[in-house]
Amino acid sequence: MEVTQFYLVLGAVLFTLGTLGVLIRRNTIVIFMCIELMLNSVNLTMVALSRQFGEVSGQVFVFFVMAVAAAEAAVGLAIIMTAFRNYHSVRTTDVHDLAG
Amino acid sequence: MIVAMWIFGVLTVLSALGVVFAPRPLHSALWLVGTLFFLAVHFALMGADFIAALQVVVYAGAIMVLVVFVIMLLGLDEGPTQNQSRLTLYSGAIFCGLFLGLLLFAFTHQLSFPIGSGVSNGSVGDPREVGRVLVTDFLYAFEVIALLLFAAIIGAVLLANDRKRPLMPGRGLKAVQGSANDAASVEA
């Protein structure tokens, strides 16, 4: 198997695992970590394609994704703390006021 | 490289499975640290040295410390209480299976570029070149990212900082100080 194809497949597997975690887990922190996993699988794909085409901009995009992930981590964890303050729980089964 | 690629590929998938299926949140976080390290190995294998270093410093270093800190601050590591319904479990698994099948089909049959034709001498990830492109071609995006991070810091502080309401009554610094005072008065 070619290197680029191997990494595309690996990225697909990791992305699917992240999706599965977001769908089946109930703990907000674990869902958050699964989203990080999905972001990282996309980073892997971008680095592989950057290598394939000899183009640096793919790695610059990875840099931007990491910066956005850091911002998301800061705000997301602050939201989790606020939810915990109000509900004394972070499980999606307990925090469901917007569920309608 | 091929052997290392396969070994670390298997390790990456195994630790990603650990993230998804570990019953306790803290174990998920530790598996995620492992996954991020293995991904850094993959980046280094592909010659992206700058990204590999960033992966370890920013992800495995900064972000995961933040996650573990929140888990331990809130006392969320409560142990295995999996109460999702069978319906959620099976429908999620079926959806993800179909999704993975679609992606794998696309990546193994329908690639629109010839695999193996590109530059693959591993000279693409030179930190000097990445840095040069970052502050020339992508200068405006770079500045916008700086602004975004600044806004995220302010938003996080505004959301998380509530002096009137403690995280949990009877926990935190006040509680510790109160119990210490109680202990001191008992001793006296």
Boltz contact constraints between the chains, C-beta under 6 A:
constraints:
  - contact:
      token1: [A, 2]
      token2: [B, 115]
      max_distance: 6.0
  - contact:
      token1: [A, 2]
      token2: [B, 116]
      max_distance: 6.0
  - contact:
      token1: [A, 4]
      token2: [B, 115]
      max_distance: 6.0
  - contact:
      token1: [A, 5]
      token2: [B, 115]
      max_distance: 6.0
  - contact:
      token1: [A, 8]
      token2: [B, 107]
      max_distance: 6.0
  - contact:
      token1: [A, 9]
      token2: [B, 107]
      max_distance: 6.0
  - contact:
      token1: [A, 10]
      token2: [B, 9]
      max_distance: 6.0
  - contact:
      token1: [A, 12]
      token2: [B, 103]
      max_distance: 6.0
  - contact:
      token1: [A, 12]
      token2: [B, 104]
      max_distance: 6.0
  - contact:
      token1: [A, 13]
      token2: [B, 13]
      max_distance: 6.0
  - contact:
      token1: [A, 14]
      token2: [B, 16]
      max_distance: 6.0
  - contact:
      token1: [A, 16]
      token2: [B, 96]
      max_distance: 6.0
  - contact:
      token1: [A, 16]
      token2: [B, 99]
      max_distance: 6.0
  - contact:
      token1: [A, 16]
      token2: [B, 100]
      max_distance: 6.0
  - contact:
      token1: [A, 17]
      token2: [B, 16]
      max_distance: 6.0
  - contact:
      token1: [A, 17]
      token2: [B, 20]
      max_distance: 6.0
  - contact:
      token1: [A, 19]
      token2: [B, 96]
      max_distance: 6.0
  - contact:
      token1: [A, 20]
      token2: [B, 20]
      max_distance: 6.0
  - contact:
      token1: [A, 20]
      token2: [B, 92]
      max_distance: 6.0
  - contact:
      token1: [A, 20]
      token2: [B, 96]
      max_distance: 6.0
  - contact:
      token1: [A, 21]
      token2: [B, 20]
      max_distance: 6.0
  - contact:
      token1: [A, 23]
      token2: [B, 92]
      max_distance: 6.0
  - contact:
      token1: [A, 24]
      token2: [B, 84]
      max_distance: 6.0
  - contact:
      token1: [A, 24]
      token2: [B, 88]
      max_distance: 6.0
  - contact:
      token1: [A, 24]
      token2: [B, 89]
      max_distance: 6.0
  - contact:
      token1: [A, 24]
      token2: [B, 92]
      max_distance: 6.0
  - contact:
      token1: [A, 26]
      token2: [B, 84]
      max_distance: 6.0
  - contact:
      token1: [A, 27]
      token2: [B, 25]
      max_distance: 6.0
  - contact:
      token1: [A, 29]
      token2: [B, 25]
      max_distance: 6.0
  - contact:
      token1: [A, 29]
      token2: [B, 71]
      max_distance: 6.0
  - contact:
      token1: [A, 30]
      token2: [B, 25]
      max_distance: 6.0
  - contact:
      token1: [A, 30]
      token2: [B, 28]
      max_distance: 6.0
  - contact:
      token1: [A, 33]
      token2: [B, 19]
      max_distance: 6.0
  - contact:
      token1: [A, 33]
      token2: [B, 28]
      max_distance: 6.0
  - contact:
      token1: [A, 33]
      token2: [B, 32]
      max_distance: 6.0
  - contact:
      token1: [A, 37]
      token2: [B, 16]
      max_distance: 6.0
  - contact:
      token1: [A, 37]
      token2: [B, 19]
      max_distance: 6.0
  - contact:
      token1: [A, 40]
      token2: [B, 39]
      max_distance: 6.0
  - contact:
      token1: [A, 47]
      token2: [B, 43]
      max_distance: 6.0
  - contact:
      token1: [A, 47]
      token2: [B, 46]
      max_distance: 6.0
  - contact:
      token1: [A, 47]
      token2: [B, 48]
      max_distance: 6.0
  - contact:
      token1: [A, 47]
      token2: [B, 51]
      max_distance: 6.0
  - contact:
      token1: [A, 50]
      token2: [B, 124]
      max_distance: 6.0
  - contact:
      token1: [A, 51]
      token2: [B, 46]
      max_distance: 6.0
  - contact:
      token1: [A, 51]
      token2: [B, 124]
      max_distance: 6.0
  - contact:
      token1: [A, 52]
      token2: [B, 118]
      max_distance: 6.0
  - contact:
      token1: [A, 53]
      token2: [B, 118]
      max_distance: 6.0
  - contact:
      token1: [A, 54]
      token2: [B, 118]
      max_distance: 6.0
  - contact:
      token1: [A, 54]
      token2: [B, 119]
      max_distance: 6.0
  - contact:
      token1: [A, 54]
      token2: [B, 124]
      max_distance: 6.0
  - contact:
      token1: [A, 56]
      token2: [B, 129]
      max_distance: 6.0
  - contact:
      token1: [A, 56]
      token2: [B, 130]
      max_distance: 6.0
  - contact:
      token1: [A, 56]
      token2: [B, 133]
      max_distance: 6.0
  - contact:
      token1: [A, 59]
      token2: [B, 48]
      max_distance: 6.0
  - contact:
      token1: [A, 59]
      token2: [B, 51]
      max_distance: 6.0
  - contact:
      token1: [A, 59]
      token2: [B, 125]
      max_distance: 6.0
  - contact:
      token1: [A, 59]
      token2: [B, 130]
      max_distance: 6.0
  - contact:
      token1: [A, 60]
      token2: [B, 133]
      max_distance: 6.0
  - contact:
      token1: [A, 60]
      token2: [B, 134]
      max_distance: 6.0
  - contact:
      token1: [A, 60]
      token2: [B, 138]
      max_distance: 6.0
  - contact:
      token1: [A, 62]
      token2: [B, 51]
      max_distance: 6.0
  - contact:
      token1: [A, 64]
      token2: [B, 145]
      max_distance: 6.0
  - contact:
      token1: [A, 66]
      token2: [B, 54]
      max_distance: 6.0
  - contact:
      token1: [A, 66]
      token2: [B, 58]
      max_distance: 6.0
  - contact:
      token1: [A, 67]
      token2: [B, 145]
      max_distance: 6.0
  - contact:
      token1: [A, 71]
      token2: [B, 148]
      max_distance: 6.0
  - contact:
      token1: [A, 71]
      token2: [B, 149]
      max_distance: 6.0
  - contact:
      token1: [A, 71]
      token2: [B, 152]
      max_distance: 6.0
  - contact:
      token1: [A, 73]
      token2: [B, 63]
      max_distance: 6.0
  - contact:
      token1: [A, 73]
      token2: [B, 66]
      max_distance: 6.0
  - contact:
      token1: [A, 74]
      token2: [B, 152]
      max_distance: 6.0
  - contact:
      token1: [A, 74]
      token2: [B, 156]
      max_distance: 6.0
  - contact:
      token1: [A, 75]
      token2: [B, 152]
      max_distance: 6.0
  - contact:
      token1: [A, 75]
      token2: [B, 155]
      max_distance: 6.0
  - contact:
      token1: [A, 75]
      token2: [B, 156]
      max_distance: 6.0
  - contact:
      token1: [A, 77]
      token2: [B, 66]
      max_distance: 6.0
  - contact:
      token1: [A, 77]
      token2: [B, 70]
      max_distance: 6.0
  - contact:
      token1: [A, 78]
      token2: [B, 156]
      max_distance: 6.0
  - contact:
      token1: [A, 78]
      token2: [B, 159]
      max_distance: 6.0
  - contact:
      token1: [A, 78]
      token2: [B, 160]
      max_distance: 6.0
  - contact:
      token1: [A, 81]
      token2: [B, 160]
      max_distance: 6.0
  - contact:
      token1: [A, 82]
      token2: [B, 159]
      max_distance: 6.0
  - contact:
      token1: [A, 84]
      token2: [B, 74]
      max_distance: 6.0
  - contact:
      token1: [A, 85]
      token2: [B, 165]
      max_distance: 6.0
  - contact:
      token1: [A, 85]
      token2: [B, 167]
      max_distance: 6.0
